[in-house]
Amino acid sequence: MFVCDVLSEASITNFVAEIAAIPGLKLDYVVINAGVLRYPNRATELSFEEFAFHLHTNTIGPIITAQKLLKTTIPIGTIVFMSSDSGSAQLFREMEDG
């Protein structure tokens, strides 16, 4: 099993290097599942650090992981991103998201 902490650039780099070292590897699907939802989660109550933590975990880390995977010679079919509902641009829940 491979582990990748999307909050750590070193972890992302090591993960991609481990995957890229597998001879003849071909990936039909890559699912990058990284998401957090801490409360309070209202825009009027989030601190800078809490908001940055959400963005890095739900968005930035997964995108950088995909970017580094795509820079390898591994043939990759489809990359799918999955996050918590706090990363949703369509599913607004007033009681959670404020």
N, C-alpha and C positions, 0 to 999 in steps of 0.2 A: 504494500500500500504506500502511496505517495502522499505527503502532507505539504500543503502550501498555505502559509499565513499571508493573506492578501494585505495585511497592514505592514508587512516587512518586505522591503525591496530585496534584501538578502535571501529571504525565504523564497520569494518568487523566482529569483535568479537561480537558486539551487534547485528548485523544483523543475524548472524548464531544462536545466542542464542534465538532471537525472533522466528525464523523459527523452530528451534528445539523444542520450547515449544508448538507447535501446536499438539494437540493429534491426533494420527492416520495419520499423514501426510505422503503421498507417492508422490514423484516427478518423473514423467516419463521423463521430460526434464527440464534441467536447462540451460538457456541462459545467459551467463555472457557477457554483452555488455558494454565494456569500451574502449574508444579510444579518443585520441587527435592527432591533427596535427597542430602544430604551425609553422609559418614561421618566419625567414628563416629556412628551414629544410635541408639545404645542410650540409653534413658531415664536410666540411671545414669551416662552419660558426657557427655551434652549440657550445654553451658554455657547460661546464660540467653540470651546473644546468639544462639547457634546455634538454640535452640528458638524464639525470637522470629522469626528469619529464616524458619524453616520455616512457622510460623503465618502470618506476613504474606504470604509468597509463595503458599502452597497454599490459604489460606482467606480471610484478611482482605482482601487486595487484590482478588481476584476478586469477592467479595461487594460491596465498595464500587463496583467497576466496574459490576456489574449494577444496583446501586441508582441510580447516576447515569444509566445508560442508561434505566432505567424512569421517571425523572423528566422525560425529554424528551417531545416530542410524536410521536416515531417509533413507528409501529405495530410491535410486536414479538410474534412468535408464541410461540417457545419459547427459553428460555435454558438452555444445558447447561454444566455445569462439569466440567473435566477436570483432574486433578492427578497428582502422582507417587504411588507406592504408600505413601509415608510419610504421605499424607493419608487413607489408607483406614481406615475404622472396622471393616471386615470382613476384610481380608486381612492377618492378622498373621503375620509371618515371624520366628520366634524368632531365627534367625541374623542378621537385619538389625535388627529392631526392639527386641530385648531386652526 
